[in-house]
């Protein structure tokens, strides 16, 4: 076993030697460094990626040594060591309290999932905290008392979507005039019932079907579907794999409303190959459109013969992203010139101008390992590759330690 691991590590070292930019980006953002290792390699690491590293444990000494070079908007949101509120106090002047949009996602302290929010901690920093971002935080000890204390500072869009509020009919009624009804209708933690929907229907009747379709409660409850069917999106209902399709004979019961093109997404129905064959004629009416949708269904009986049977109709981008295919060297090689691998093009101006698309890179169904990576190295866009946590987690994380990192840094 040791010899096998060493062989894998040697292949990884050789790959990183050929692609040092991939190594630096990945270890900077995903490796769980110890404080002494951060200081040892700091000048060789990508500082933005390190600032966004959620896995590294920091201590006060190390932060003080490198604090002038960190991206504090990222670091404030990602540093897991801020679970120690003493560190928050020590670095309160450096911490970015106000959140902003960033390539990496939400930034600022309120976006940090490790913060052990309490009423006292919120009160201590109430003049610095971004209450808009805090409204989305899951670790806040939500109560009516806390909401009332800062009632004019909350962003009610965030609170309306917050899953951890003490939801009840009485709670909803108490803040009826504050809720953002465009967002509260999306909240799946609310105990939606027919009487509750009827009570507030005037609040979201203007939204149309698009908002209802995003809440699985509305499209998974037969009673709600049949009561409010004229206001629901039947495309979404038709693709829902969690409905009792056979037990309640729903295909027959709703035959005048079922959208067969949306059935192409239904992973429960299409895992039955006989169902696919029985209804194939429906999708062959407009095959280019229907098979484009079918290309993303993970439950079809995927195989090379099955793909070959409809070779002219598939969306190869969607097939490339489909986690349900039986991924193997044979499958990749058979269609080597058809796959879309994905790419990423960073903008020289700002992150909002970055462009990219997923493909095989980003597909968690592929058994990523160093042999796969080396075999298809010439097809891989390294800009997209080095940003893929899935590949790091599968192919590199189990084999990378401080010794390997030290070796690669000596070589590059």
C-alpha positions, 0 to 999 in steps of 0.5 A: 500500500505504501509503495502504491501511495508513493507511486501516486505521489510521484505522478502528482509531483510530476504533474505539478512540475509541469503545471506549477500554476495549478499547484500554487492555486490549489494548495493555496486555497484547499490545503489545510496548512498549519500556522508554521507552514503558512509562514514557511511558504507564504511568499510562494503561495497565491495570497488571494487564494490563501485568504479564501482558504476555509480549511487552514487553522490560523493563530494570532501570531501568524495572522499578525506576521502576514496581515498586511498582505492578506485580502481581508474581504475574503479572509474575514469570510473564510477564516475558520479560526474566527470561531474564537471570538478573541481573534475577532476582537484582536483584529476588529480593525482589519476585519471587513465587516461590510459584505460585497460581491466577489468572484469567490462569493459573499465576503465580509465577516457576516458571511463566515459560517464559523462565527458563533453568533450570540446576542451579546456578540451581535450587540458588541459589534452592532455598529460594524456588522452588516445586517444585510449579510447577517440575515442570511447567516445560519448560526444566528440565535434567531428569536423575536426579541433579536429581530425586534431589537434591530427591526429597522436594520435587517434586510427583509429579503434575507430574513424572508428566505432564512430557514432557521427563523422560528416559523409559524403562522403566528410568527408570519402574521407578526411581521406581515408588513415587513416580509419580502413576499417575493422571497418568502414564497421560496422558503421551504421551511415555512409550514405551508398549508392550503389555509395559510396560502389562501390567507396570504394569496393576495400578497403573491398572486401577482408573482405568477407561476415562476415563484411557486415553481421554485418551492418544492413544497408547492410542487410536491404536495398533491392537495396544494397542486390540485387546489392551486393548479392554475397558479402553479408551473406544470413544467416543474410539477412534471419533472418532480421525481418525488411525487407518487406518480404510480401510487396515485396514477398521476400521469392519468389523473393529470393527463391534460396538464402534464408537460411531456417535454419536462418529463425528460427531467424526471429521474424517477420515471425515466429510471424505468427503461420500459417507460422511456421506450413506451413514450419515446414517440413523444420525444421524437416529435422534436428530437433536437429539443427533447434529447437536449433535455434528456441529455442531463437526466442521470437515470436513463440506461446510459451506455455506449450502445444507448448513446450511439442509438441517438447519436445525432440528437444529444447535447454533448455539453449536457452529457459532459456535465451528466453525473449519471453516465458510466464514466470510464476510459472506454466511454471518454475515448469512444467520444473523445472529439465530442466531449466539452471539457469546460473552460475558464477565462479570467478577465484582466479588468474585473472578476465580473467580466470572467467567462467560463463554462462547466463540462467534464471539469466540474463533473463529480460523477467522474472518478477523478484521479491522477491517472485520469488527469495525465491521460487527458492532460492535453484536453484540460483547460488548466484555468478551469481545472485549478479552480475545481474543488471536486478534482482537488478533493478526489485526485489530490487531497488524499495524497498531498502532505507537507512533505510533498508540498515542500518537494514541489516548491523545491522543484518549481 
